[in-house]
Amino acid sequence: MPFANFKVPAGTLDEKQKEEIVTRTTELYVEIYGERARANTMVLVEEVTDGGWGIGGDVLTLAMLEQSPEA
């Protein structure tokens, strides 16, 4: 069974965007494995609470991500 797990910051996607992730991911698996994959493809869009994730050993928050990079 094809499976994809997307972890995103909580509150950053609306329902339509989540639906698009599910639909497009499913279509990608169908493109790769053929139509037989459609009925068995599982896509999970998981919202992570703010501050509940990090990169490179640093905890990140949504506020930090929204800051524009310094030039």
KOLTORZA-886815 format. One line per 10 residues: their letters; for each residue x, y, z of C-alpha. Coordinates in nm, 3 decimals, m for minus. Example, Ala and Ser with C-alpha at 12.3 -4.5 7.8 and 13.67 -1.06 7.14 Angstrom:
REM residues 2
AS) 1.230/m0.450/0.780; 1.367/m0.106/0.714
***
This chain:
REM residues 71
MPFANFKVPA) 0.000/0.000/0.000; 0.153/0.336/m0.097; 0.171/0.569/0.202; 0.271/0.934/0.242; 0.287/1.127/0.568; 0.303/1.507/0.554; 0.379/1.687/0.879; 0.293/2.058/0.865; 0.278/2.338/1.123; m0.071/2.351/1.277
GTLDEKQKEE) m0.302/2.611/1.126; m0.097/2.677/0.811; m0.320/2.488/0.568; m0.693/2.516/0.510; m0.914/2.219/0.428; m0.890/2.278/0.053; m0.510/2.278/0.067; m0.507/1.953/0.265; m0.744/1.800/0.012; m0.509/1.908/m0.267
IVTRTTELYV) m0.214/1.739/m0.095; m0.415/1.416/m0.066; m0.540/1.431/m0.425; m0.208/1.522/m0.587; m0.012/1.269/m0.384; m0.258/0.996/m0.477; m0.231/1.094/m0.843; 0.148/1.077/m0.820; 0.136/0.722/m0.685; m0.112/0.626/m0.957
EIYGERARAN) 0.124/0.774/m1.215; 0.409/0.563/m1.080; 0.232/0.237/m0.990; m0.071/0.245/m1.214; m0.441/0.271/m1.144; m0.430/m0.029/m0.909; m0.262/0.194/m0.648; m0.552/0.443/m0.621; m0.776/0.241/m0.390; m0.490/0.152/m0.157
TMVLVEEVTD) m0.303/0.481/m0.134; m0.304/0.634/0.214; m0.208/1.000/0.261; m0.187/1.147/0.609; m0.165/1.524/0.661; m0.060/1.567/1.020; m0.060/1.905/1.194; 0.221/1.959/1.444; 0.164/2.205/1.728; 0.366/2.524/1.722
GGWGIGGDVL) 0.711/2.468/1.866; 0.671/2.091/1.838; 0.936/2.048/1.571; 1.280/2.169/1.476; 1.565/2.159/1.228; 1.933/2.121/1.304; 1.874/2.091/1.677; 1.679/2.417/1.698; 1.310/2.429/1.792; 1.115/2.627/1.534
TLAMLEQSPE) 0.794/2.822/1.568; 0.558/2.959/1.308; 0.659/3.314/1.404; 1.023/3.229/1.329; 0.933/3.087/0.988; 0.728/3.393/0.895; 1.025/3.625/0.950; 1.185/3.729/0.624; 1.546/3.621/0.581; 1.801/3.894/0.635
A) 1.968/4.020/0.319
***
